[in-house]
Amino acid sequence: MKVIPIRPREATGKNPSALKTRQAGILNPLRKGLSNNEKGNKLFISPKTVDHHISAILSKLNIHSRYEAAAFVHSDHDQKI
């Protein structure tokens, strides 16, 4: 039987926004205005996977657009991610 952890991974737990490591890594290219295809190419993942990560980011940060996410990165929260 497989054991499923009850709490988030250590890296996720250290992040005040509860973003996973990959999600936090997607925020930086987001501020540059890159397309999902361009972000995916840089991170070696598909554009659809980038889209899924961005959806999760928006949900976790309780924001509604990529513009707001980019503004979040530029704000004081930048050091916390």
mmCIF file as gemmi writes it, N, C-alpha and C atoms, coordinates in Angstrom:
data_model
loop_
_atom_site.group_PDB
_atom_site.id
_atom_site.type_symbol
_atom_site.label_atom_id
_atom_site.label_alt_id
_atom_site.label_comp_id
_atom_site.label_asym_id
_atom_site.label_entity_id
_atom_site.label_seq_id
_atom_site.pdbx_PDB_ins_code
_atom_site.Cartn_x
_atom_site.Cartn_y
_atom_site.Cartn_z
_atom_site.occupancy
_atom_site.B_iso_or_equiv
_atom_site.pdbx_formal_charge
_atom_site.auth_seq_id
_atom_site.auth_asym_id
_atom_site.pdbx_PDB_model_num
ATOM 1 N N . MET Axp A 1 ? 0.83 -1.168 0 1 0 ? 1 A 1
ATOM 2 C CA . MET Axp A 1 ? 0 0 0 1 0 ? 1 A 1
ATOM 3 C C . MET Axp A 1 ? 0.893 1.257 0 1 0 ? 1 A 1
ATOM 4 N N . LYS Axp A 2 ? 0.52 2.241 -0.782 1 0 ? 2 A 1
ATOM 5 C CA . LYS Axp A 2 ? 1.295 3.472 -0.9 1 0 ? 2 A 1
ATOM 6 C C . LYS Axp A 2 ? 0.905 4.451 0.208 1 0 ? 2 A 1
ATOM 7 N N . VAL Axp A 3 ? 1.906 5.074 0.818 1 0 ? 3 A 1
ATOM 8 C CA . VAL Axp A 3 ? 1.662 6.058 1.869 1 0 ? 3 A 1
ATOM 9 C C . VAL Axp A 3 ? 1.552 7.433 1.228 1 0 ? 3 A 1
ATOM 10 N N . ILE Axp A 4 ? 0.479 8.118 1.524 1 0 ? 4 A 1
ATOM 11 C CA . ILE Axp A 4 ? 0.247 9.461 0.989 1 0 ? 4 A 1
ATOM 12 C C . ILE Axp A 4 ? 0.529 10.468 2.096 1 0 ? 4 A 1
ATOM 13 N N . PRO Axp A 5 ? 1.447 11.422 1.868 1 0 ? 5 A 1
ATOM 14 C CA . PRO Axp A 5 ? 1.769 12.394 2.914 1 0 ? 5 A 1
ATOM 15 C C . PRO Axp A 5 ? 0.569 13.279 3.252 1 0 ? 5 A 1
ATOM 16 N N . ILE Axp A 6 ? 0.49 13.639 4.518 1 0 ? 6 A 1
ATOM 17 C CA . ILE Axp A 6 ? -0.624 14.445 5.002 1 0 ? 6 A 1
ATOM 18 C C . ILE Axp A 6 ? -0.369 15.929 4.807 1 0 ? 6 A 1
ATOM 19 N N . ARG Axp A 7 ? 0.885 16.326 4.856 1 0 ? 7 A 1
ATOM 20 C CA . ARG Axp A 7 ? 1.203 17.752 4.746 1 0 ? 7 A 1
ATOM 21 C C . ARG Axp A 7 ? 1.923 18.036 3.421 1 0 ? 7 A 1
ATOM 22 N N . PRO Axp A 8 ? 2.003 19.316 3.055 1 0 ? 8 A 1
ATOM 23 C CA . PRO Axp A 8 ? 2.697 19.664 1.807 1 0 ? 8 A 1
ATOM 24 C C . PRO Axp A 8 ? 4.174 19.312 1.89 1 0 ? 8 A 1
ATOM 25 N N . ARG Axp A 9 ? 4.8 19.226 0.734 1 0 ? 9 A 1
ATOM 26 C CA . ARG Axp A 9 ? 6.25 18.997 0.68 1 0 ? 9 A 1
ATOM 27 C C . ARG Axp A 9 ? 6.963 20.14 1.383 1 0 ? 9 A 1
ATOM 28 N N . GLU Axp A 10 ? 8.192 19.873 1.796 1 0 ? 10 A 1
ATOM 29 C CA . GLU Axp A 10 ? 8.963 20.867 2.54 1 0 ? 10 A 1
ATOM 30 C C . GLU Axp A 10 ? 9.124 22.173 1.764 1 0 ? 10 A 1
ATOM 31 N N . ALA Axp A 11 ? 9.45 22.09 0.485 1 0 ? 11 A 1
ATOM 32 C CA . ALA Axp A 11 ? 9.638 23.298 -0.335 1 0 ? 11 A 1
ATOM 33 C C . ALA Axp A 11 ? 8.34 24.092 -0.446 1 0 ? 11 A 1
ATOM 34 N N . THR Axp A 12 ? 7.218 23.395 -0.562 1 0 ? 12 A 1
ATOM 35 C CA . THR Axp A 12 ? 5.924 24.073 -0.641 1 0 ? 12 A 1
ATOM 36 C C . THR Axp A 12 ? 5.579 24.714 0.692 1 0 ? 12 A 1
ATOM 37 N N . GLY Axp A 13 ? 5.879 24.023 1.778 1 0 ? 13 A 1
ATOM 38 C CA . GLY Axp A 13 ? 5.59 24.541 3.113 1 0 ? 13 A 1
ATOM 39 C C . GLY Axp A 13 ? 6.387 25.786 3.449 1 0 ? 13 A 1
ATOM 40 N N . LYS Axp A 14 ? 7.601 25.909 2.897 1 0 ? 14 A 1
ATOM 41 C CA . LYS Axp A 14 ? 8.439 27.082 3.154 1 0 ? 14 A 1
ATOM 42 C C . LYS Axp A 14 ? 7.963 28.307 2.377 1 0 ? 14 A 1
ATOM 43 N N . ASN Axp A 15 ? 7.185 28.094 1.355 1 0 ? 15 A 1
ATOM 44 C CA . ASN Axp A 15 ? 6.698 29.184 0.521 1 0 ? 15 A 1
ATOM 45 C C . ASN Axp A 15 ? 5.426 29.754 1.143 1 0 ? 15 A 1
ATOM 46 N N . PRO Axp A 16 ? 5.415 31.038 1.546 1 0 ? 16 A 1
ATOM 47 C CA . PRO Axp A 16 ? 4.24 31.613 2.204 1 0 ? 16 A 1
ATOM 48 C C . PRO Axp A 16 ? 2.982 31.6 1.329 1 0 ? 16 A 1
ATOM 49 N N . SER Axp A 17 ? 3.144 31.555 0.024 1 0 ? 17 A 1
ATOM 50 C CA . SER Axp A 17 ? 1.98 31.524 -0.87 1 0 ? 17 A 1
ATOM 51 C C . SER Axp A 17 ? 1.535 30.102 -1.158 1 0 ? 17 A 1
ATOM 52 N N . ALA Axp A 18 ? 2.216 29.105 -0.602 1 0 ? 18 A 1
ATOM 53 C CA . ALA Axp A 18 ? 1.916 27.677 -0.789 1 0 ? 18 A 1
ATOM 54 C C . ALA Axp A 18 ? 2.065 27.248 -2.244 1 0 ? 18 A 1
ATOM 55 N N . LEU Axp A 19 ? 2.947 27.935 -2.973 1 0 ? 19 A 1
ATOM 56 C CA . LEU Axp A 19 ? 3.195 27.553 -4.357 1 0 ? 19 A 1
ATOM 57 C C . LEU Axp A 19 ? 4.232 26.441 -4.392 1 0 ? 19 A 1
ATOM 58 N N . LYS Axp A 20 ? 4.039 25.505 -5.29 1 0 ? 20 A 1
ATOM 59 C CA . LYS Axp A 20 ? 5.028 24.457 -5.492 1 0 ? 20 A 1
ATOM 60 C C . LYS Axp A 20 ? 6.231 25.074 -6.189 1 0 ? 20 A 1
ATOM 61 N N . THR Axp A 21 ? 7.356 24.375 -6.148 1 0 ? 21 A 1
ATOM 62 C CA . THR Axp A 21 ? 8.593 24.899 -6.726 1 0 ? 21 A 1
ATOM 63 C C . THR Axp A 21 ? 8.412 25.255 -8.197 1 0 ? 21 A 1
ATOM 64 N N . ARG Axp A 22 ? 7.773 24.391 -8.97 1 0 ? 22 A 1
ATOM 65 C CA . ARG Axp A 22 ? 7.568 24.646 -10.401 1 0 ? 22 A 1
ATOM 66 C C . ARG Axp A 22 ? 6.658 25.858 -10.606 1 0 ? 22 A 1
ATOM 67 N N . GLN Axp A 23 ? 5.62 25.985 -9.771 1 0 ? 23 A 1
ATOM 68 C CA . GLN Axp A 23 ? 4.711 27.123 -9.898 1 0 ? 23 A 1
ATOM 69 C C . GLN Axp A 23 ? 5.44 28.428 -9.623 1 0 ? 23 A 1
ATOM 70 N N . ALA Axp A 24 ? 6.275 28.44 -8.609 1 0 ? 24 A 1
ATOM 71 C CA . ALA Axp A 24 ? 7.054 29.641 -8.306 1 0 ? 24 A 1
ATOM 72 C C . ALA Axp A 24 ? 7.986 29.963 -9.474 1 0 ? 24 A 1
ATOM 73 N N . GLY Axp A 25 ? 8.527 28.931 -10.11 1 0 ? 25 A 1
ATOM 74 C CA . GLY Axp A 25 ? 9.403 29.132 -11.259 1 0 ? 25 A 1
ATOM 75 C C . GLY Axp A 25 ? 8.676 29.664 -12.477 1 0 ? 25 A 1
ATOM 76 N N . ILE Axp A 26 ? 7.392 29.416 -12.554 1 0 ? 26 A 1
ATOM 77 C CA . ILE Axp A 26 ? 6.588 29.906 -13.692 1 0 ? 26 A 1
ATOM 78 C C . ILE Axp A 26 ? 6.264 31.391 -13.514 1 0 ? 26 A 1
ATOM 79 N N . LEU Axp A 27 ? 6.243 31.862 -12.279 1 0 ? 27 A 1
ATOM 80 C CA . LEU Axp A 27 ? 5.914 33.275 -12.044 1 0 ? 27 A 1
ATOM 81 C C . LEU Axp A 27 ? 6.954 34.216 -12.632 1 0 ? 27 A 1
ATOM 82 N N . ASN Axp A 28 ? 8.221 33.871 -12.562 1 0 ? 28 A 1
ATOM 83 C CA . ASN Axp A 28 ? 9.259 34.772 -13.082 1 0 ? 28 A 1
ATOM 84 C C . ASN Axp A 28 ? 9.119 35.032 -14.577 1 0 ? 28 A 1
ATOM 85 N N . PRO Axp A 29 ? 8.982 33.99 -15.425 1 0 ? 29 A 1
ATOM 86 C CA . PRO Axp A 29 ? 8.768 34.286 -16.849 1 0 ? 29 A 1
ATOM 87 C C . PRO Axp A 29 ? 7.451 35.03 -17.104 1 0 ? 29 A 1
ATOM 88 N N . LEU Axp A 30 ? 6.482 34.859 -16.192 1 0 ? 30 A 1
ATOM 89 C CA . LEU Axp A 30 ? 5.188 35.522 -16.355 1 0 ? 30 A 1
ATOM 90 C C . LEU Axp A 30 ? 5.347 37.038 -16.341 1 0 ? 30 A 1
ATOM 91 N N . ARG Axp A 31 ? 6.258 37.524 -15.514 1 0 ? 31 A 1
ATOM 92 C CA . ARG Axp A 31 ? 6.443 38.983 -15.431 1 0 ? 31 A 1
ATOM 93 C C . ARG Axp A 31 ? 7.043 39.553 -16.704 1 0 ? 31 A 1
ATOM 94 N N . LYS Axp A 32 ? 7.714 38.706 -17.492 1 0 ? 32 A 1
ATOM 95 C CA . LYS Axp A 32 ? 8.31 39.154 -18.746 1 0 ? 32 A 1
ATOM 96 C C . LYS Axp A 32 ? 7.307 39.163 -19.889 1 0 ? 32 A 1
ATOM 97 N N . GLY Axp A 33 ? 6.097 38.654 -19.643 1 0 ? 33 A 1
ATOM 98 C CA . GLY Axp A 33 ? 5.064 38.664 -20.673 1 0 ? 33 A 1
ATOM 99 C C . GLY Axp A 33 ? 5.236 37.585 -21.727 1 0 ? 33 A 1
ATOM 100 N N . LEU Axp A 34 ? 5.954 36.523 -21.402 1 0 ? 34 A 1
ATOM 101 C CA . LEU Axp A 34 ? 6.155 35.447 -22.373 1 0 ? 34 A 1
ATOM 102 C C . LEU Axp A 34 ? 4.87 34.645 -22.567 1 0 ? 34 A 1
ATOM 103 N N . SER Axp A 35 ? 4.698 34.092 -23.745 1 0 ? 35 A 1
ATOM 104 C CA . SER Axp A 35 ? 3.546 33.236 -24.019 1 0 ? 35 A 1
ATOM 105 C C . SER Axp A 35 ? 3.761 31.88 -23.349 1 0 ? 35 A 1
ATOM 106 N N . ASN Axp A 36 ? 2.689 31.088 -23.255 1 0 ? 36 A 1
ATOM 107 C CA . ASN Axp A 36 ? 2.802 29.74 -22.694 1 0 ? 36 A 1
ATOM 108 C C . ASN Axp A 36 ? 3.802 28.909 -23.483 1 0 ? 36 A 1
ATOM 109 N N . ASN Axp A 37 ? 3.813 29.085 -24.79 1 0 ? 37 A 1
ATOM 110 C CA . ASN Axp A 37 ? 4.741 28.335 -25.634 1 0 ? 37 A 1
ATOM 111 C C . ASN Axp A 37 ? 6.187 28.712 -25.314 1 0 ? 37 A 1
ATOM 112 N N . GLU Axp A 38 ? 6.457 30.01 -25.183 1 0 ? 38 A 1
ATOM 113 C CA . GLU Axp A 38 ? 7.808 30.468 -24.867 1 0 ? 38 A 1
ATOM 114 C C . GLU Axp A 38 ? 8.238 30.002 -23.476 1 0 ? 38 A 1
ATOM 115 N N . LYS Axp A 39 ? 7.311 30.091 -22.494 1 0 ? 39 A 1
ATOM 116 C CA . LYS Axp A 39 ? 7.623 29.629 -21.138 1 0 ? 39 A 1
ATOM 117 C C . LYS Axp A 39 ? 7.886 28.139 -21.129 1 0 ? 39 A 1
ATOM 118 N N . GLY Axp A 40 ? 7.05 27.393 -21.839 1 0 ? 40 A 1
ATOM 119 C CA . GLY Axp A 40 ? 7.21 25.945 -21.912 1 0 ? 40 A 1
ATOM 120 C C . GLY Axp A 40 ? 8.542 25.557 -22.518 1 0 ? 40 A 1
ATOM 121 N N . ASN Axp A 41 ? 8.941 26.254 -23.575 1 0 ? 41 A 1
ATOM 122 C CA . ASN Axp A 41 ? 10.232 25.966 -24.212 1 0 ? 41 A 1
ATOM 123 C C . ASN Axp A 41 ? 11.392 26.212 -23.256 1 0 ? 41 A 1
ATOM 124 N N . LYS Axp A 42 ? 11.315 27.282 -22.476 1 0 ? 42 A 1
ATOM 125 C CA . LYS Axp A 42 ? 12.389 27.586 -21.526 1 0 ? 42 A 1
ATOM 126 C C . LYS Axp A 42 ? 12.449 26.569 -20.392 1 0 ? 42 A 1
ATOM 127 N N . LEU Axp A 43 ? 11.285 26.042 -19.998 1 0 ? 43 A 1
ATOM 128 C CA . LEU Axp A 43 ? 11.225 25.121 -18.86 1 0 ? 43 A 1
ATOM 129 C C . LEU Axp A 43 ? 11.15 23.653 -19.28 1 0 ? 43 A 1
ATOM 130 N N . PHE Axp A 44 ? 11.156 23.41 -20.593 1 0 ? 44 A 1
ATOM 131 C CA . PHE Axp A 44 ? 11.085 22.047 -21.143 1 0 ? 44 A 1
ATOM 132 C C . PHE Axp A 44 ? 9.794 21.319 -20.738 1 0 ? 44 A 1
ATOM 133 N N . ILE Axp A 45 ? 8.683 22.067 -20.772 1 0 ? 45 A 1
ATOM 134 C CA . ILE Axp A 45 ? 7.361 21.485 -20.528 1 0 ? 45 A 1
ATOM 135 C C . ILE Axp A 45 ? 6.42 21.983 -21.619 1 0 ? 45 A 1
ATOM 136 N N . SER Axp A 46 ? 5.268 21.339 -21.754 1 0 ? 46 A 1
ATOM 137 C CA . SER Axp A 46 ? 4.333 21.728 -22.809 1 0 ? 46 A 1
ATOM 138 C C . SER Axp A 46 ? 3.604 23.022 -22.436 1 0 ? 46 A 1
ATOM 139 N N . PRO Axp A 47 ? 3.126 23.757 -23.439 1 0 ? 47 A 1
ATOM 140 C CA . PRO Axp A 47 ? 2.345 24.968 -23.169 1 0 ? 47 A 1
ATOM 141 C C . PRO Axp A 47 ? 1.096 24.668 -22.34 1 0 ? 47 A 1
ATOM 142 N N . LYS Axp A 48 ? 0.503 23.504 -22.536 1 0 ? 48 A 1
ATOM 143 C CA . LYS Axp A 48 ? -0.699 23.129 -21.774 1 0 ? 48 A 1
ATOM 144 C C . LYS Axp A 48 ? -0.348 22.943 -20.296 1 0 ? 48 A 1
ATOM 145 N N . THR Axp A 49 ? 0.827 22.378 -20.014 1 0 ? 49 A 1
ATOM 146 C CA . THR Axp A 49 ? 1.272 22.223 -18.626 1 0 ? 49 A 1
ATOM 147 C C . THR Axp A 49 ? 1.51 23.586 -17.993 1 0 ? 49 A 1
ATOM 148 N N . VAL Axp A 50 ? 2.078 24.508 -18.755 1 0 ? 50 A 1
ATOM 149 C CA . VAL Axp A 50 ? 2.26 25.881 -18.273 1 0 ? 50 A 1
ATOM 150 C C . VAL Axp A 50 ? 0.903 26.469 -17.914 1 0 ? 50 A 1
ATOM 151 N N . ASP Axp A 51 ? -0.088 26.263 -18.781 1 0 ? 51 A 1
ATOM 152 C CA . ASP Axp A 51 ? -1.434 26.772 -18.539 1 0 ? 51 A 1
ATOM 153 C C . ASP Axp A 51 ? -2.021 26.207 -17.246 1 0 ? 51 A 1
ATOM 154 N N . HIS Axp A 52 ? -1.816 24.912 -17.009 1 0 ? 52 A 1
ATOM 155 C CA . HIS Axp A 52 ? -2.313 24.288 -15.775 1 0 ? 52 A 1
ATOM 156 C C . HIS Axp A 52 ? -1.628 24.892 -14.547 1 0 ? 52 A 1
ATOM 157 N N . HIS Axp A 53 ? -0.324 25.11 -14.635 1 0 ? 53 A 1
ATOM 158 C CA . HIS Axp A 53 ? 0.401 25.718 -13.518 1 0 ? 53 A 1
ATOM 159 C C . HIS Axp A 53 ? -0.102 27.138 -13.255 1 0 ? 53 A 1
ATOM 160 N N . ILE Axp A 54 ? -0.326 27.892 -14.299 1 0 ? 54 A 1
ATOM 161 C CA . ILE Axp A 54 ? -0.808 29.263 -14.131 1 0 ? 54 A 1
ATOM 162 C C . ILE Axp A 54 ? -2.196 29.27 -13.496 1 0 ? 54 A 1
ATOM 163 N N . SER Axp A 55 ? -3.057 28.358 -13.9 1 0 ? 55 A 1
ATOM 164 C CA . SER Axp A 55 ? -4.386 28.252 -13.278 1 0 ? 55 A 1
ATOM 165 C C . SER Axp A 55 ? -4.265 27.969 -11.788 1 0 ? 55 A 1
ATOM 166 N N . ALA Axp A 56 ? -3.352 27.072 -11.416 1 0 ? 56 A 1
ATOM 167 C CA . ALA Axp A 56 ? -3.146 26.751 -9.999 1 0 ? 56 A 1
ATOM 168 C C . ALA Axp A 56 ? -2.605 27.961 -9.241 1 0 ? 56 A 1
ATOM 169 N N . ILE Axp A 57 ? -1.696 28.695 -9.876 1 0 ? 57 A 1
ATOM 170 C CA . ILE Axp A 57 ? -1.124 29.895 -9.255 1 0 ? 57 A 1
ATOM 171 C C . ILE Axp A 57 ? -2.217 30.925 -8.995 1 0 ? 57 A 1
ATOM 172 N N . LEU Axp A 58 ? -3.03 31.179 -10.01 1 0 ? 58 A 1
ATOM 173 C CA . LEU Axp A 58 ? -4.104 32.165 -9.863 1 0 ? 58 A 1
ATOM 174 C C . LEU Axp A 58 ? -5.042 31.777 -8.722 1 0 ? 58 A 1
ATOM 175 N N . SER Axp A 59 ? -5.354 30.5 -8.639 1 0 ? 59 A 1
ATOM 176 C CA . SER Axp A 59 ? -6.244 30.011 -7.585 1 0 ? 59 A 1
ATOM 177 C C . SER Axp A 59 ? -5.611 30.17 -6.204 1 0 ? 59 A 1
ATOM 178 N N . LYS Axp A 60 ? -4.36 29.758 -6.063 1 0 ? 60 A 1
ATOM 179 C CA . LYS Axp A 60 ? -3.69 29.827 -4.761 1 0 ? 60 A 1
ATOM 180 C C . LYS Axp A 60 ? -3.484 31.254 -4.292 1 0 ? 60 A 1
ATOM 181 N N . LEU Axp A 61 ? -3.224 32.161 -5.22 1 0 ? 61 A 1
ATOM 182 C CA . LEU Axp A 61 ? -2.993 33.562 -4.852 1 0 ? 61 A 1
ATOM 183 C C . LEU Axp A 61 ? -4.292 34.358 -4.79 1 0 ? 61 A 1
ATOM 184 N N . ASN Axp A 62 ? -5.395 33.694 -5.142 1 0 ? 62 A 1
ATOM 185 C CA . ASN Axp A 62 ? -6.725 34.329 -5.152 1 0 ? 62 A 1
ATOM 186 C C . ASN Axp A 62 ? -6.721 35.589 -6.023 1 0 ? 62 A 1
ATOM 187 N N . ILE Axp A 63 ? -6.153 35.434 -7.222 1 0 ? 63 A 1
ATOM 188 C CA . ILE Axp A 63 ? -6.163 36.507 -8.208 1 0 ? 63 A 1
ATOM 189 C C . ILE Axp A 63 ? -6.819 35.989 -9.481 1 0 ? 63 A 1
ATOM 190 N N . HIS Axp A 64 ? -7.114 36.89 -10.407 1 0 ? 64 A 1
ATOM 191 C CA . HIS Axp A 64 ? -7.97 36.505 -11.529 1 0 ? 64 A 1
ATOM 192 C C . HIS Axp A 64 ? -7.355 36.649 -12.914 1 0 ? 64 A 1
ATOM 193 N N . SER Axp A 65 ? -6.131 37.151 -12.986 1 0 ? 65 A 1
ATOM 194 C CA . SER Axp A 65 ? -5.543 37.317 -14.318 1 0 ? 65 A 1
ATOM 195 C C . SER Axp A 65 ? -4.029 37.204 -14.256 1 0 ? 65 A 1
ATOM 196 N N . ARG Axp A 66 ? -3.438 36.981 -15.403 1 0 ? 66 A 1
ATOM 197 C CA . ARG Axp A 66 ? -1.98 36.934 -15.498 1 0 ? 66 A 1
ATOM 198 C C . ARG Axp A 66 ? -1.388 38.303 -15.178 1 0 ? 66 A 1
ATOM 199 N N . TYR Axp A 67 ? -2.103 39.36 -15.528 1 0 ? 67 A 1
ATOM 200 C CA . TYR Axp A 67 ? -1.65 40.714 -15.227 1 0 ? 67 A 1
ATOM 201 C C . TYR Axp A 67 ? -1.509 40.892 -13.709 1 0 ? 67 A 1
ATOM 202 N N . GLU Axp A 68 ? -2.516 40.432 -12.96 1 0 ? 68 A 1
ATOM 203 C CA . GLU Axp A 68 ? -2.461 40.517 -11.5 1 0 ? 68 A 1
ATOM 204 C C . GLU Axp A 68 ? -1.313 39.673 -10.953 1 0 ? 68 A 1
ATOM 205 N N . ALA Axp A 69 ? -1.069 38.506 -11.554 1 0 ? 69 A 1
ATOM 206 C CA . ALA Axp A 69 ? 0.032 37.645 -11.117 1 0 ? 69 A 1
ATOM 207 C C . ALA Axp A 69 ? 1.364 38.347 -11.345 1 0 ? 69 A 1
ATOM 208 N N . ALA Axp A 70 ? 1.519 38.99 -12.49 1 0 ? 70 A 1
ATOM 209 C CA . ALA Axp A 70 ? 2.753 39.722 -12.776 1 0 ? 70 A 1
ATOM 210 C C . ALA Axp A 70 ? 2.918 40.879 -11.786 1 0 ? 70 A 1
ATOM 211 N N . ALA Axp A 71 ? 1.823 41.553 -11.457 1 0 ? 71 A 1
ATOM 212 C CA . ALA Axp A 71 ? 1.877 42.639 -10.478 1 0 ? 71 A 1
ATOM 213 C C . ALA Axp A 71 ? 2.245 42.09 -9.1 1 0 ? 71 A 1
ATOM 214 N N . PHE Axp A 72 ? 1.743 40.91 -8.77 1 0 ? 72 A 1
ATOM 215 C CA . PHE Axp A 72 ? 2.069 40.263 -7.506 1 0 ? 72 A 1
ATOM 216 C C . PHE Axp A 72 ? 3.571 39.996 -7.418 1 0 ? 72 A 1
ATOM 217 N N . VAL Axp A 73 ? 4.157 39.562 -8.5 1 0 ? 73 A 1
ATOM 218 C CA . VAL Axp A 73 ? 5.59 39.277 -8.53 1 0 ? 73 A 1
ATOM 219 C C . VAL Axp A 73 ? 6.379 40.563 -8.33 1 0 ? 73 A 1
ATOM 220 N N . HIS Axp A 74 ? 5.91 41.659 -8.905 1 0 ? 74 A 1
ATOM 221 C CA . HIS Axp A 74 ? 6.615 42.935 -8.792 1 0 ? 74 A 1
ATOM 222 C C . HIS Axp A 74 ? 6.427 43.578 -7.42 1 0 ? 74 A 1
ATOM 223 N N . SER Axp A 75 ? 5.418 43.156 -6.671 1 0 ? 75 A 1
ATOM 224 C CA . SER Axp A 75 ? 5.119 43.758 -5.379 1 0 ? 75 A 1
ATOM 225 C C . SER Axp A 75 ? 6.098 43.288 -4.315 1 0 ? 75 A 1
ATOM 226 N N . ASP Axp A 76 ? 5.809 43.621 -3.083 1 0 ? 76 A 1
ATOM 227 C CA . ASP Axp A 76 ? 6.654 43.22 -1.955 1 0 ? 76 A 1
ATOM 228 C C . ASP Axp A 76 ? 6.686 41.707 -1.778 1 0 ? 76 A 1
ATOM 229 N N . HIS Axp A 77 ? 5.718 41.01 -2.349 1 0 ? 77 A 1
ATOM 230 C CA . HIS Axp A 77 ? 5.674 39.564 -2.216 1 0 ? 77 A 1
ATOM 231 C C . HIS Axp A 77 ? 6.802 38.904 -3.002 1 0 ? 77 A 1
ATOM 232 N N . ASP Axp A 78 ? 7.491 39.671 -3.816 1 0 ? 78 A 1
ATOM 233 C CA . ASP Axp A 78 ? 8.543 39.132 -4.681 1 0 ? 78 A 1
ATOM 234 C C . ASP Axp A 78 ? 9.605 38.379 -3.879 1 0 ? 78 A 1
ATOM 235 N N . GLN Axp A 79 ? 10.014 38.899 -2.755 1 0 ? 79 A 1
ATOM 236 C CA . GLN Axp A 79 ? 11.046 38.234 -1.972 1 0 ? 79 A 1
ATOM 237 C C . GLN Axp A 79 ? 10.503 36.982 -1.279 1 0 ? 79 A 1
ATOM 238 N N . LYS Axp A 80 ? 9.208 36.888 -1.086 1 0 ? 80 A 1
ATOM 239 C CA . LYS Axp A 80 ? 8.619 35.772 -0.353 1 0 ? 80 A 1
ATOM 240 C C . LYS Axp A 80 ? 8.407 34.54 -1.208 1 0 ? 80 A 1
ATOM 241 N N . ILE Axp A 81 ? 8.451 34.674 -2.529 1 0 ? 81 A 1
ATOM 242 C CA . ILE Axp A 81 ? 8.157 33.54 -3.408 1 0 ? 81 A 1
ATOM 243 C C . ILE Axp A 81 ? 9.368 32.66 -3.545 1 0 ? 81 A 1
